Amino acid sequence: MSPRRNKVMSEALREELAEELGVAGIVRQEGWGGVSSRDCGNLVKLAIERAEKLLQSER
């Protein structure tokens, strides 16, 4: 069994991003394992974009 990794994103943020990307229905029905790799990559990309905007606005 591999050690658990610390979560970087809150569950609320993950759900918000899933809604924005249109995969929230899949998450509700099948869990995160039902989301395609491409959609997971897009979710990460969107999270990074948001973090970058937040950092820029703090400058």
C-alpha positions as CSV (number, residue, x, y, z in Angstrom):
1,M,0.0,0.0,0.0
2,S,1.4,3.4,-1.0
3,P,1.5,6.3,1.4
4,R,-1.3,8.9,1.0
5,R,-0.3,12.2,-0.5
6,N,-1.4,15.4,1.1
7,K,-4.3,17.0,-0.8
8,V,-3.3,20.2,-2.6
9,M,-6.9,21.2,-3.7
10,S,-9.9,21.3,-1.4
11,E,-12.8,19.1,-2.3
12,A,-14.9,22.2,-2.8
13,L,-12.5,23.6,-5.4
14,R,-12.3,20.3,-7.2
15,E,-16.1,20.2,-7.4
16,E,-16.3,23.8,-8.6
17,L,-13.7,23.1,-11.4
18,A,-15.6,19.9,-12.3
19,E,-18.8,21.9,-12.7
20,E,-17.0,24.5,-14.9
21,L,-15.5,21.7,-17.1
22,G,-18.8,19.9,-17.4
23,V,-17.7,16.7,-15.7
24,A,-19.5,17.1,-12.4
25,G,-22.2,14.6,-13.4
26,I,-19.6,12.0,-14.0
27,V,-18.0,12.7,-10.6
28,R,-21.4,12.4,-8.8
29,Q,-22.3,9.1,-10.6
30,E,-19.0,7.3,-10.8
31,G,-16.6,9.2,-8.6
32,W,-13.3,10.7,-9.7
33,G,-12.2,7.4,-11.2
34,G,-14.8,7.8,-13.9
35,V,-13.3,11.1,-15.2
36,S,-11.1,10.7,-18.2
37,S,-7.4,11.4,-18.1
38,R,-7.9,14.3,-20.5
39,D,-10.5,15.9,-18.3
40,C,-8.4,15.4,-15.2
41,G,-5.5,17.1,-17.1
42,N,-7.9,20.0,-18.0
43,L,-9.0,20.3,-14.4
44,V,-5.3,20.6,-13.3
45,K,-4.6,23.1,-16.0
46,L,-7.6,25.2,-14.9
47,A,-6.5,25.0,-11.3
48,I,-3.0,26.2,-12.2
49,E,-4.5,29.1,-14.2
50,R,-6.5,30.2,-11.3
51,A,-3.6,30.0,-8.9
52,E,-1.4,32.1,-11.3
53,K,-4.2,34.7,-11.5
54,L,-4.4,34.8,-7.7
55,L,-0.7,35.2,-7.4
56,Q,-0.6,38.0,-10.0
57,S,-3.4,39.9,-8.2
58,E,-1.5,39.8,-4.9
59,R,1.5,41.6,-6.4
